[in-house]
Amino acid sequence: MNRRFLLAALLSIGALAVLILLMRDEPLSIFGGGPAEGEKLVVYCAAGINPPIEDILKDYERQYRIKRQTKFAGSGQLLGDIRLAEVDVFVAADRKYLLDARRQGLVREIIPLARQRPTIAVLKGNPKKIASLDDLNRTDVRVSLANPEVAAIGKIVQQKLKDDPVWQVIRKREVVERATVNEVANDVKSGGADAGIVWDATASQIPDLEAIDVPELADLESDICIGVVTQSPRPARALHFARYASARDKGLLYFKNRGYRVVAGDKWAERPVLQMSAGAMTQRAVERTIQEFQKREGVEVGTIYDGCGQLVGGMKAGARPDVYLACDRPFMDMVHRADLNLFFDPRNVSRTAAVIITQKGNPKGLRTLEDLSRKGLRLALCDSHQSALGALTDALLTKRGILEQVRRNAAATNATADRCVENVVVGGLDAAIVYRVNTTLQREKLEVIAIDDPLAYAVQPIAVGRNSDYPNLAGRLMEAILSAQSQEQFQQNGFEWLGETSPPAAQNQSDKTVGRSGG
């Protein structure tokens, strides 16, 4: 009986322990090995963004038991400071500071959070009856402004209004000049100034203040962004926090509650999984980039490599990849510009030429496309319905008026160019039309014959899916594939680099605001 009682007691204790573990609010580390308690996170943040970032940090600190260090100052000051300190993330009041930091090699990833615009702040009830920018010139109005050398709002307003005669007079007055927008707002709140130019979101968070919108400031809008510092000693942790802060169902809720116009943002996931569809020809060129991206971001990328005809067929049947890297532009157009409209505007990554391959020594004496129409030749060709190369091949042969003759010589019809190469090298077929990049691994066993025709080139575009739950993350993967490091991989595998550097299409989606300042 005692032994049964003891066994029952132990089972009860075990069940209770499991229940406590399930109920406790302490998630396991995203990097494995138990709770992330004690892990360090250093955040530099523009002073005007203090309230929502503090809210987010408190929530994040509670969930992940990190040890955080913060510094709040003007965006311009912080841009200089991150050179000299160990910093993980930099939250700037305007994207321009992070773009400057990226050009200097200080910041790598940039993720949008929210938008704000300048307004004139006065005490509730507007006792001085300020209604225009010109009213700041009145002798009975004391004005507080942010220093354009260190504060984002000061710089943005100064750049916009520097040629405005009214503004030139205001700047010559004895105005109070502050290092941060918060200090300007406090001047107005305390009565140290009658008016000041602050962010609309800043004014909305202080009950004693009222915002006066004026036409001179109406079209000024600042993009608040979070950047991951290039030399962060904890890039996976920094990116985890950045994803948390920019998630529509996590950090962005705090921005919205504080009166900011937030961007659409990504869905939150501890370890998100991106789905990428890519033409089989690009596999060797992108694999290393994808592996490094997964490691740095702490995410997973599930990639399907296949003929683009197969991939597009899957999308027409319902597949919705987050990223699509196509073998050739027409196969991107089928799902980008057609009724499906599945992707944001694509960017070109590379190009390669279609070539004729034959066995070493060219025993059949092939020189041109027309030679492939000879009777008795045994060819390997790609299927025009399943692959981009097959469609390009048909276009070339149709232009020359030899499509039927060449297709009659097809002894093997494959979905991918690599299989065509195998058919020539191993299967003993006489020739094939493949991409030049498909010949790199078997170059010593082949004769490669150029095709003199502008139609012989295939361009590889990449785009982010409109239905992606992770448009920011997918956009960063696209940027990684368009990076200088990726360029090296493409060129080593025989591609010509195009690497369009315009802003990622996903950013256009993620930047779409879904809340209103003051709301």
N, C-alpha and C positions, 0 to 999 in steps of 0.2 A: 504494500500500500504506500509506504514511504517513497519507494522508488517510482511508483506511478505518479505520486504527487509531485516529486522532484522533476520528473520529465514534463509534466503538464506546466509546472511553473516556468521551466526553462523555455518551453515553446511559447508561453504567454509573453515572457520577457523579450524573446526574439521578435515576435509579432509586433510588440509595442515599439521596439527599436526601429523596425522597418517603417512603421506608421509615422514615427517622429521624423525619420529621414525624408519620407515622402511629403510631410507637411511643412518642414522647416523651409524658411525663405532664404536659402543659401545655395544657389545653383553651382554645379561643378564647373571647374575651369574649362574654358573652351579649348585649352591646350592640353588637357588630360592631366592625370596625376592628382586629382582631388581639388578642393576649393582653391580659388585664386587669391586667398587671403594674404595680404601683405604686399601684393604686387604694386609697383610704382607707376604713376601716370603723371606727367608734367604737362600742364595746359597753360598756354599763354593766350589771353583773350582781350579783345578790345573792351575798354571800360564800359562803353555804352551797352554792350551785350551781356553785361554781368548778370542781371536777374535771371534770364532763361537758362544761361549756361550753368549758373549756380544750382538752379532747380534740377537740371539734367545731371550734373555731377553728384548731387546728393542722392538722387535715385540710383545712379550707376554705382556709386560707392556702397550704397546699402545692399545692392544685389550681388556685387562682385568682390566686396571686401578689399578694395584697392587702397593704397596709400597715395593720395593725390597731392600735388603741389600746384598752386595757381599763381599767376601774375596778371593783374588787370591794369592796363595803361592804354595810351593812344596807339592806334594801329601802326602809325609811322615809327613810334618809339620801339614797339615790339619787333618790327621788321629788322631794326638794327640789333636788338637784344638777342634774337635767336641765333645770331652768328656766334655768340660768346658763351652760350649756356647749353645744357643738356635738356632739350625740349622734345616732346612727342607730337603735340598738335598745336596749331596756331589758328585761332578764330579771329578773322579780320572783319571789320565793319564794312569793307568793300572789297570786291573780287580783285580790283587793281593791285592791291598790296600783295595778294597771293600770287598773282601773275608776275609781279616784279620779283617776288621771292623765288618763283620757279625759274625765271630767267637767270637768276644768280645761283641756281643750283641748291637753294635752301629748302624748297618745298617740292614734293613729288606729286601726290594726289591732291586734287581740289574738289570739294563736294559742296554744292549749294545748300543753303538752309532756308533763308527767308529774304524778304525785301523790306526796305524802309526808304522814306524820303524826308528831306528837310522841311521844317515848318518853323514859324515864329511862335515861341512859347511866351505866354503872359499869365499873370495870376487869374484865377477863376473869376469870371465877371468882367475881365478886361477893363480895369479901372482907368487906364490911360487911353482907352478907345482906339487902340492901334488896329488899323485895317489894311495897311499897305507897307511895302518895303520903304517907301519914302518917309513914313511916320517914324522910322528909326533915326531919322536926321533931326527930329525935333529936339530943341534944347531942354525940354522937360522930360525926355526919355533917356534913362540910363540903359546902356546896351552891354550885354556879355556875349562874347564870341569865342569859338574854339580856335586854337592855334593851328593854322594850316600846315605847319611843319611837322606836327606830331599827331593830329587828330584827323580821322577820315572825313568827318563832316566839314571841318574847316577847309580841308584841301579841295573837296568836291565843290563847295559853294564858291570858294575863291576862284577856281578854274572856270566855273560857269559865268560868274558875274564880274570878272576882272576888267572887262571893257565897258561895263554899265556905269554911266556917270553918277547915278544915285549911289551905287555901291562904293565907288571911288571916294565919294564924300564921307560915307559912313566909316570907311576904313581909316580916314584921316582924323576922325574924332577920337576923343579919349575914351575908348571903349575898354571894358575889362576883358582881358584875354586869358583863356583857360587851356589847360592841357588835355582835358577830356570833355565830352559832351555832358557827362553827369555833373561836372562842376558848373557848367553853364546853367543846367536845369536847377541846380541847388541855389545858384545866385538869384534866379527869378523867384523861386519858392520862398527864400528867406527875406526877400525884399532888397537884396544887394543890387539888383538890376530890375528894370521895369520890363525888359524884353530880352530874349536871346534866341538864337537859331539852334534848334535841336532836332533830333529825329522825331518823326511823328509817333513812333512806337514808344520812345522815351517819354514824351509828353503824356501819352495815354496811360502810362503806368503811375503817374503822380497825380492824385486826386485834386491837389491845389492848383494844378496848371490847366490852361486852356490853349488849344492849338489854333493859330490863325494862318490859314493857307493863302498864299499870294501867288500870282501868276508867274513871277520870275523864278519860283522854286518848283512849280508844278510838274515839270518834266524831268526833274532830277530824281533818279532812283538808284539806290545803292543795293548791291547784291551781297548779303552776308554769307560768307562761306567758311568752311573749316578745311584746313590744309594739314596734311601729314608731313612732318619735317623729314627731309631726306635722310639725315643722320640720326634719326630716332633709334635708340638702342633696343626699342621694343616695337618694331613696326606692326606686328600682328595685333598686339594689344592696342596700339594707337589707331589702327584701322578698325578694330572692333568697336572702340569708343566712337570713332567718327561715323561708322555705320549706324550705331545706336542713336547718336545725336541727330542724324539726318533721316532717321526712319519715320515714316508718316504716322505710325502707330506707337512711337516712343518719344524721342526727343522733340520732334516737331510739334507735338501736342503742347509742350511747355511754351514754345514760341507763340503758337496760336493763342494760348490762354493769356499771354502777355501783350497781345495786341499787334503782333507782327503778321504780315502777309506771307504765309509759308509756301514753299514749293511743294510739288506733288510728293516727292520723296519715294524711297524704296520701302517695301514691306520689310518688317523686322524678322530676322531669323538668326539664331545663334551661329549656325554655319550654313549659309545659303548655298544652294546648288544651282549653277547656271547651266542651261542647256545650249550647246553650240552645234550648229550644222555647218560642215565645211566640205568643200570639194576635195575629193581624194588626192588630187595633185598637190594640195597645199600641206598635207600632213607633216612631212619632214621639216617644212619651213616653220611651222607654228608650234610643234610639240614642246620644244624647250621653253618658249615664251609662256605657254599655258602652264607648264609645271612651275616655273618661277612665280607666275601670277598667283597660283593656288597657295604657294608657300608664304608669300608676303602678305596676302590678304586673309589667310586663314579660311578659305572657301574651297568649294569643289566645282570643277567644270566637267560636265559630262559631254563628250564630243562624239558626234557621229560623222565619220568620213565616208563619203560615197559619191557616186556620179551625181551631178547636179540635177539631171532629169529625175532620178530616184528621190532626191531630197525635195525637189519642188513638188513631185507627186505626193510625198508625205505631207507637205504643208497644205496642199489642196484637200487632202483627206482629213486635216485637222491638227497636224503637228504645229506647235507654236514655239520655235526656238527663241531664246533670248538674243542670240547673235547668229548671223548667217554670213559666212565667208564663201562667196560663189566662185566657181571656176571661170565664169565669163559673164559679162554684163547682161546679155539677154536673159539669163536665168535669174538674175536679181530683178530685172524689170518685170518678169512674170509674176512676182509676189510683192513687188514694191509699187508699181504703177498700175497694175491691173486691178480688177474688182476686189481682190483680196486686200491690197494695201496694208500688208502686214508689218512693214518696216519704215523707220524714219529714213531720211535721205542718206544714201550710201556714200562712202568715201573710197576712192581707189587706193589699193595697197600696192599692186605690182602688175606686171604683164609678162607674158611669155609667148613665143612663136610656135606655131605648128610646123613640124618638119617631117620629112620622109626618112624612115630608117630601113636599113637593109643589112644583111650579114657582112661581116668584115671583108674588105676587098671588093665589095659591090659586084658579085659574080654575074648579076643580070644586067649590069651596065645602066642602071636607072639614073636619070638626071632631072626629070621634071614630073609634074603631076600627070601630064598626058601619057607618060611612060607606064603609069599604073593601069592604063586601059588595055595593055597588051593581052591577048588571049594566052591562057595557060599560066599566068601569074597566080600565086596563092597569097592573098593579102589578109592582114588582121586590121579590122576597122572598128571604131566604136559605134555603138548604137546611137542614132541621132535622137531618139526619144528618151534615152536614159542618161546621156552625158552631154556636157557642154562641148567636148571635143568632137563628138559625133555630129552635133548640130553645125559646128564650125566647118567640119569636113564636108558635109553636104552643101553648105553655102559656097565653099571653094570650088567643088566639083560642078555644081550647077552653073556657076559663073563661067567655067571653062567649057560647059556643054558636054561633060563626060560622066555625069553622075551615074547613069544606068550601066555604062560599060565597066566602070571601076567597081561599082557595087556587085556586079555579077562575079567579080574575081574574089569576093570576100569569102575566105575559107573559115574565118572565125569572126564573130561579132561580139565584142566585149563591152561591159559597162564602164570600164576604166582603162586609161592609157597604160598603166603598169602591166595589165594583163596582155595588152597588145605587144609590149616589149618582150614579155616572157615568150609569147608565141613565136617571135622572130628568133630570139636567142636560144631558147630551149626546144621549141616546137618545130623549128625548121621551116617556117613560112618565109616567103621571099621578101616581104616588105610590110610596112605599116605606116600609118600617119599617127603621130603622137605629138605631145608637147616637148619642146627642147628640154624642159626641166625633168621629164621622165627618163631622159637618157643618161643622167649624171652617174648613176650607180653602175651602169653597164657600158660606159663609154668605150672601154678598150675592146669590147666585143662587137661594136656596131660601126657602120658607116652612117653618118648623119648628113642629110642633104637639105639645104635650105629651100624654102618655098618663096619665090619672089612675087609676093602679092600682099597688099595692105590688109586684105581680109584674113591673113594668116595669123594675126595677133589676137590673143585673148587677154582681156583685162580682168583682174580679180578684185571685185568690190566687197566691202564689208559694211554691215548695217546692224542696228539694234532693233529688236522687235517692239512694236507699239504695244503689245499686250504683256510685256515683261513686268513681273512683280519687282524687278531689280534694275530699273533703267540706269541709275547711277553706276551700279556695279558693272553692268553690261557695258556701259560707256567707258569705264576704266579698262576693261578687258580689250575693247576696241583700241583705245589709246595705246595699250601695251603692244598690240599687234602692229600699230603704226609707229612705234618708237624706233630710235636709232639702233638699239640693241636687236630689235626684231629685224631691222633692215639687213644687218649682217647675216642673220640666219637665212633670209630669203635669197640674198645674193650668193651665199655659199651653195645653195641648192639650185642655182641656175636661173633665178628670176631676175627680171629688170625691175628696179625699185621705182615706184611712183610716189607712194607715201603722202597722200594729201593731208595737210596739217590744219585744215579748217576746224572750228569747234565741233565736238562730237554731237551727232544728231540726238543722242539720248539726252544730252543736256538741255536741248530745247523742250523736251517733254518734262524733265524733272524740274525745270525752272518755272513751269506753269504754276502760278499762285492759286491757292485753294482757300485762302482766308483773307480778310481785310483788316488792315491796321485799325485798331480801335474797336474791333468787333469782338 
